[in-house]
């Protein structure tokens, strides 16, 4: 019986800081709002837009959603800035015969598939869960637990690869084995 390996996308499989930052920067500029690169990397990466955009947009719900929708549309414009974690993709190739390979991300379905198609990695995954499939973003473990449920796996037979504090917190709540990705070049 196969085991389960779950991978986060942003910061784990891909360094998308620049992709996301420039897309958000342009979306925010439409509303005469700004975001600093260091602030984005430190405070926003790995978190749902519903957490980090409200303070920037003065908690105006219609503006928050517009910024997010614009960002999703602008995302593909900046895909040339993505950096791939080749080591993790090599690991996926090496374990694919013995593991169900799942992707669980706070990114939108649209942006998730855009980056996977851009890098030619879509077919590596047996299950892909995005922010569109989950009500409660990380640090809530809902996405990881849904992956376990959909694949009929137990935490004992699961390994989760994550990078962000909120993602690691969510992964640990599942009682699965957790591997923290702190940096890749």
Secondary structure by P-SEA (a helix, b strand, c coil): cbbbbbbbcccccccaaaaaaaaaaaaaaaacbbbbaaaaacccccccccccccccccccaaaaaaaaaaaaaaccccccccccaaaaaaaaaaaccccbbbbbccccaaaaaaaaaaacccccccccccccccccccccaaaaaaaaaaaccccccbbbbbccaaaaaaaaaaccbbbbbcccc
